[in-house]
């Protein structure tokens, strides 16, 4: 029910997909160009050092195709490759710095693009509360302070969580690769999907508390949002797991059958859908009624019982 309502709300706010797409495309373009320029300068010495290896490899291929003796060509290739390995060992510091630069760019990129998802949650909250639809940039600017606070928390948590998940994935891969290579890929994929679903379950209400719950303190937002109550936790986890699997399937299918073009809409729409699910969970957990559309209002059972009790009391009077 909650996932279906979230999908309906996402479809009712479909214009946000294009605003989210425009924002994320602009951010991606800026980061991609910046990272590309930096890496082009940093990688150029490695490319130049690898050119002789490629030239020697082409010499081996040519010798084999023409039927000539290729022992000298193979010896040249081996020599050039050893020279390249020596170059790598002498420039290990440069390689480390390139890896650090890429990691930092990825983290900052996630931080900046996450601002849009936070804005979407505030806008979706307006739709669900009183069917209001305010301007995207206006809402982002007005709530930028608390959005940045959450994004800092999310960035820090993501780094730690990613390291832990990475270690688990590597352990699963090392364990299963000895049994069956395909089973190793399945196991790693399963761990990653479960990890995404668990992260969404645990942090969704922290995000909602800070952005739309009125919590001024990060401590109180965590206290009431981190690890939802038992009666909601497993339902939320199952929903996020199902949605994560569906999204992965759609990503792969769309990437293959539309040559990646469909991802331009699917990626921002999936972001909106997940935000709607988190917001619906917030309203459900806090027992608040909400609009799905103009004709549909979801009223929690507890509120219906209170209304019936009040009505009964009035009749008795």
C-alpha positions in Angstrom: 0.0 0.0 0.0 2.7 2.5 1.0 4.8 1.7 -2.1 1.7 2.1 -4.3 0.8 5.4 -2.7 4.4 6.6 -3.2 4.3 5.7 -6.9 1.0 7.6 -7.3 2.5 10.7 -5.5 5.6 10.5 -7.7 3.4 10.3 -10.8 1.4 13.3 -9.5 4.6 15.3 -9.2 6.1 14.2 -12.4 7.3 17.8 -13.3 9.8 17.4 -10.5 11.5 14.7 -12.5 12.6 17.3 -15.1 13.7 19.8 -12.5 15.7 17.1 -10.8 17.1 16.0 -14.2 18.1 19.6 -15.1 19.8 20.2 -11.7 21.7 16.8 -11.7 22.7 17.2 -15.4 24.1 20.7 -14.7 26.0 19.4 -11.6 27.3 16.3 -13.5 28.5 18.4 -16.4 30.5 20.7 -14.2 32.0 17.9 -12.2 32.8 15.7 -15.2 34.5 18.6 -17.0 36.5 19.5 -13.9 37.5 16.0 -13.2 38.3 15.3 -16.8 40.7 18.3 -17.0 42.4 17.4 -13.8 42.8 13.7 -14.8 44.0 14.6 -18.3 46.9 16.5 -16.8 47.6 13.9 -14.2 47.2 10.8 -16.5 49.1 12.2 -19.5 52.6 11.0 -18.3 51.2 7.5 -17.8 49.7 7.5 -21.3 53.0 8.6 -22.8 54.8 5.9 -20.8 52.3 3.3 -22.1 52.6 4.2 -25.8 55.8 2.2 -26.4 54.0 -0.9 -25.0 51.1 -0.4 -27.4 53.5 0.1 -30.3 55.4 -3.1 -29.4 52.1 -5.0 -29.0 51.1 -3.9 -32.5 54.4 -5.2 -33.8 53.7 -8.6 -32.3 50.3 -8.7 -33.9 51.7 -7.6 -37.3 54.4 -10.2 -37.1 51.9 -13.0 -36.4 49.5 -11.9 -39.1 52.3 -11.7 -41.7 53.7 -15.0 -40.7 57.1 -13.6 -39.9 59.2 -14.7 -36.9 57.9 -12.7 -34.0 60.4 -13.7 -31.3 62.2 -10.3 -31.5 58.8 -8.5 -31.4 57.8 -10.5 -28.3 61.1 -9.7 -26.6 60.6 -6.0 -27.4 57.1 -6.1 -26.0 58.3 -7.8 -22.8 61.0 -5.2 -22.4 58.7 -2.2 -23.0 56.2 -3.7 -20.5 58.9 -4.1 -17.8 59.9 -0.5 -18.4 56.3 0.6 -17.9 56.0 -1.4 -14.7 59.1 0.3 -13.5 57.6 3.7 -14.3 54.5 2.8 -12.3 56.5 1.7 -9.3 58.5 4.9 -9.5 55.3 7.0 -9.6 53.1 5.2 -7.1 52.6 8.5 -5.3 50.9 10.0 -8.4 48.6 7.0 -8.7 47.6 7.3 -5.1 46.8 11.0 -5.6 44.7 10.3 -8.7 42.7 7.7 -6.7 42.3 10.2 -3.9 41.1 12.9 -6.3 38.5 10.6 -7.9 37.2 9.5 -4.5 36.9 13.2 -3.2 35.2 14.2 -6.4 32.7 11.3 -6.1 31.9 12.2 -2.5 31.5 15.9 -3.3 29.4 15.1 -6.3 27.1 12.9 -4.1 26.9 15.7 -1.6 25.9 18.3 -4.1 23.4 16.1 -6.1 21.8 15.0 -2.8 20.7 18.6 -2.3 18.2 18.1 -5.0 16.8 14.9 -3.3 16.4 16.8 -0.1 14.5 19.6 -2.0 12.3 17.0 -3.5 11.3 15.6 -0.1 10.3 19.1 1.1 8.2 19.7 -2.0 6.6 16.2 -1.8 5.8 17.0 1.9 3.9 20.1 0.7 1.9 18.0 -1.8 1.0 15.4 0.8 0.2 18.0 3.5 -2.0 20.5 1.7 -1.5 19.9 -2.1 0.8 22.9 -2.3 3.4 23.0 -5.2 6.0 25.7 -4.6 9.0 26.7 -6.7 11.9 24.2 -6.8 14.7 26.8 -6.4 12.7 28.9 -3.9 12.3 25.8 -1.6 16.0 24.8 -2.1 17.3 28.2 -1.1 14.9 28.7 1.8 15.9 25.3 3.4 19.5 25.2 2.3 20.9 25.3 5.9 19.1 22.2 7.1 19.6 20.5 3.7 23.4 21.0 4.0 23.3 19.7 7.6 21.7 16.5 6.5 24.0 16.1 3.5 27.0 16.4 5.8 25.6 13.6 7.9 24.8 11.5 4.9 28.3 12.0 3.3 30.0 11.0 6.5 27.8 8.0 7.1 28.1 6.9 3.4 31.9 6.8 3.6 31.9 4.6 6.7 29.1 2.4 5.4 30.7 2.0 2.0 34.0 0.9 3.5 32.1 -1.7 5.6 30.0 -2.9 2.7 33.1 -3.0 0.4 34.9 -5.3 2.9 31.9 -7.6 3.1 31.6 -7.7 -0.7 35.2 -8.5 -1.1 35.0 -11.3 1.5 31.9 -12.8 -0.3 33.7 -12.6 -3.6 36.9 -14.2 -2.3 34.8 -17.0 -0.7 32.5 -17.8 -3.6 34.9 -17.3 -6.5 36.6 -20.6 -5.4 33.2 -22.4 -5.7 31.7 -20.8 -8.9 32.5 -17.5 -10.6 28.8 -16.8 -11.5 27.8 -17.5 -7.9 30.4 -15.0 -6.8 28.8 -12.3 -9.0 25.3 -13.1 -7.7 26.5 -13.0 -4.1 28.2 -9.6 -4.5 25.1 -8.2 -6.3 22.8 -9.5 -3.5 25.0 -8.0 -0.8 25.0 -4.6 -2.6 21.2 -4.6 -3.0 20.6 -5.6 0.6 23.0 -2.9 1.7 21.2 -0.2 -0.2 17.8 -1.3 1.2 19.2 -1.4 4.7 20.7 2.1 4.4 17.5 3.5 3.1 15.5 1.8 5.9 17.8 3.1 8.7 18.4 6.6 7.5 15.1 7.5 5.8 13.5 8.8 8.9 16.6 10.7 10.0 16.3 12.6 6.7 12.6 13.2 7.1 13.0 14.3 10.7 15.6 16.9 9.8 13.9 18.2 6.7 10.2 18.0 7.3 9.8 16.8 10.9 10.6 20.1 12.5 13.6 18.7 14.5 16.1 21.4 15.3 18.6 19.1 16.8 20.5 16.3 14.9 20.6 14.3 18.2 16.8 14.2 18.5 16.4 13.5 14.8 18.6 10.5 15.2 17.0 9.4 18.4 13.5 9.2 16.9 14.5 8.2 13.4 17.5 5.9 13.4 16.3 2.3 13.2 12.5 2.6 13.0 10.3 0.7 15.4 10.0 -3.0 15.1 6.5 -3.0 13.6 7.7 -0.7 10.8 11.3 -1.8 10.2 10.8 -5.0 8.4 7.9 -3.6 6.3 10.1 -0.7 5.3 13.1 -2.9 4.6 11.0 -5.2 2.4 9.6 -2.2 0.4 13.0 -0.7 -0.2 14.5 -4.0 -1.1 11.7 -4.6 -3.7 12.1 -1.1 -5.1 15.9 -1.5 -5.3 15.6 -4.7 -7.2 13.0 -3.2 -9.6 15.2 -0.1 -10.2 18.3 -2.2 -10.9 16.3 -4.3 -13.4 14.9 -1.2 -15.1 18.3 0.4 -15.2 19.8 -2.6 -17.0 16.9 -3.1 -19.3 16.6 0.6 -20.3 20.3 0.9 -20.7 20.3 -2.1 -23.1 17.1 -1.4 -25.1 17.4 2.4 -25.4 21.2 2.6 -25.5 21.2 4.5 -22.3 18.9 7.3 -23.4 16.1 6.2 -21.2 18.3 6.6 -18.1 18.0 10.3 -18.5 14.5 10.1 -17.2 14.7 6.9 -15.2 17.5 8.1 -12.9 15.7 11.3 -11.7 12.3 9.5 -11.5 13.8 6.7 -9.3 15.2 9.4 -7.0 11.7 11.0 -6.8 10.1 7.6 -6.1 12.5 6.8 -3.3 12.0 10.2 -1.8 8.2 9.7 -1.9 8.6 6.4 -0.2 10.6 8.0 2.6 8.0 10.7 3.0 5.1 8.3 3.0 6.9 6.3 5.7 7.3 9.5 7.7 3.6 10.2 7.6 2.7 6.6 8.4 5.1 6.2 11.3 3.9 9.6 12.8 0.3 8.7 12.1 -0.5 11.8 10.0 -3.1 11.9 7.2 -1.8 12.9 3.8 -3.0 13.6 0.3 -2.2 11.1 -2.5 -4.1 13.3 -5.0 -7.0 15.8 -4.9 -9.5 12.9 -4.6 -7.6 10.6 -2.3 -6.7 11.2 1.4 -5.0 8.5 3.5 -6.1 8.7 7.1 -4.3 6.4 9.6 -6.5 4.0 11.5 -5.7 5.7 14.8 -7.1 9.0 13.5 -10.2 7.4 12.1 -10.9 5.7 15.5 -10.5 9.1 17.2 -12.9 10.8 14.8 -15.4 8.0 15.3 -15.1 8.3 19.1 -15.6 12.1 19.0 -18.6 11.7 16.7 -20.0 9.0 19.0 -19.5 11.4 22.0 -21.2 14.2 20.2 -24.2 12.0 19.4 -24.5 10.9 23.0 -24.5 14.5 24.2 
